[in-house]
Amino acid sequence: MAVTLEQAQRVGCTCLKALLRFAFMVANNLVAIPSYVLYLIMLQPLRVLDSKSFWYIEGVLFKWLLAMVASWGWWAGYSVVEWGDDVKAISEDAAMVLVNHQATGDVCTLMMCLQDKGTVVRQMMWLMDHIFKYTNFGIVSLIHGDFFIRQGKAHRDQQLVLLKEHLEKYYRSRNRKWIVLFPEGGFLRKRRETSQAFAKKNNLPFLKHVTLPRLGATQVILKTLVAPQENGTPAGRDAVIKESKSKGLQWVIDTTIAYPKGDPIDIQTWILGYRQPTVTHVHYRIFPVKDVPAEPEALTHWLYQRFIEKEDLLTHFYKTGAFPPLQGQTKAISREMTLSNLWLVGIQSFAFLSGGMWYCILQYFYHCLF
């Protein structure tokens, strides 16, 4: 079949746009990430004198970096519509966010849709695969205090011990609130067959749109971050004092990401923007942490139920193009998430100006020394 001139022009325009977007992303990373690191090096005395203020500033810079990533998708026409419970109401509370995992674009989607949730982004902690430590954003996540978890049976027990130590060391000392994890432990396409075989062997539901989650990280987070209770009240005087400083986790936010026709966006698409404008749908359901069982067997059942519900939600979405209404609602209500282009331009401008400033400063010191 011959390619028409119009088709060739369209392909050429798409390739040129992708090349320009990639060049901008590289330039963006070359100025924004080193600037983030250098600002925090400069502020190390403040970290010693007033660590709370230091981590506040770090959180603001971290949020701006995530907004830059969000802008790459936003300007390509990749937007988000939100369904279910309104999580803005608990944006200042501590929460664990459970998310289904389909592709690398899931993280970018969360970076976008959490931008308008108050202080959430600057006070959040991510649990991600250890491979991300070696990406361009790895140094930022290391400084921010995210946790890189190594997958596989050989590492599982050790990783859970390290996660507990990490949470005890960084979560409260850096005033973190939301902690985001993907309990499936990998992408849907990689884990689906294994998950279905496990489900068949253990007489569990057959799932197509999600996989059965793993318990380990969820259980460690709950054990470590939920305030101890005794007869419905914090246990002991010491616990009361600790409770006054930090209530511990208060909510679990079950988050379900759905892409049109089940075709997820990956990081390459997010950066290059060669797919047509796409609306990603995100559904939230909020659970009080007191309603989440602590015992391993009961917690496993509870967690499985959440992903069985995700399967039902996604099945309904792929059939109708919308999520079902919440209990008590007659019609599902959606909310279109928006970002301010002026704000995004301002952040990008700050990054490039900062890069120019640091270049001049480093050049000055280089000439003074040599």
Secondary structure, 3 states (H helix, E strand, C coil): CCCCHHHHHHHHHHHHHHHHHHHHHHHHHHHHHHHHHHHHHHCHHHHHHCHHHHHHHHHHHHHHHHHHHHHHHHCCCEEEEEEECCHHHHCCCCEEEEECCCCCHHHHHHHHHCCCCCCCHHHCEEEEEHHHHHCCCHHHHHHHCCEEECCCHHHHHHHHHHHHHHHHHHHCCCCCCEEEECCCCCCHHHHHHHHHHHHHHCCCCCCCCCCCCCCHHHHHHHHHHECCEECCEECHHHHHHHHHHCCECCEEEEEEEECHHHCCCCHHHHHHCCCCCEEEEEEEEEEEHHHCCCCHHHHHHHHHHHHHHHHHHHHHHHHHCCCCCCCCCCCCCEEEECCCHHHHHHHHHHHHHHHHHHHHHHHHHHHHHC
